[in-house]
Amino acid sequence: RYWRPPSPARKKTALTNPPPPPIIRMRTSFTYSQIEILETTFSAQQQISRLHAAQIASQFELPLECITSWFSNRRHLERKRERRRRATMQQRTKSASRTASRSGEANTV
């Protein structure tokens, strides 16, 4: 489908009925003790069951979505750190093999 300008009727309704403003949710701040519990749970099991998440949410008096999103964000962070570790290790092995090949060339000349 090709783009076409909106009809005059649509323009009038858009101006008279603007969309509602987006709902801005406050960011959840976890305490150190809450983070300790979350990290301990994460180190035992990266995927949390809904029941266990609900138990933690009720213990912290937070919505379930806060706990599930924390685990999701933490898994993402873990994957990101793992990618960095792998890239660093590959870079080190490449530089080590280059150094070894240069020293081998110097010995043969």
C-alpha positions, 0 to 999 in steps of 0.5 A: 500500500502506498502512503496517502495524506489523511482525509480532512475528517481524520485531521479534525478528529485528531485535533479534537481528540488528542491521544492520552499521554503515555503512562510513565512508570516509576523505576523500582529501586531494590534495597541491598538485601533484596538484591542479595536475595535476587542474586542468590536465587539467580545463581541457583537458577537463572529461570525463575518459576512463576510461583517462586517469583510470586513468593519473592514479590510478596516478600518484597511487597512489589508487583510480580512484573518487577521480579520477572523483569529483574530476572529477564534483565539479569539474564540479558546482562549475563549473556552480554558479559559472556559475549565480552569474555569470549571476545576478550579470550579470542583476542588474547589467543589471537595476539598470543599466536601472533607473538608466538609466530613472530618469535618463531620467525625471529629464531629461524632467520 
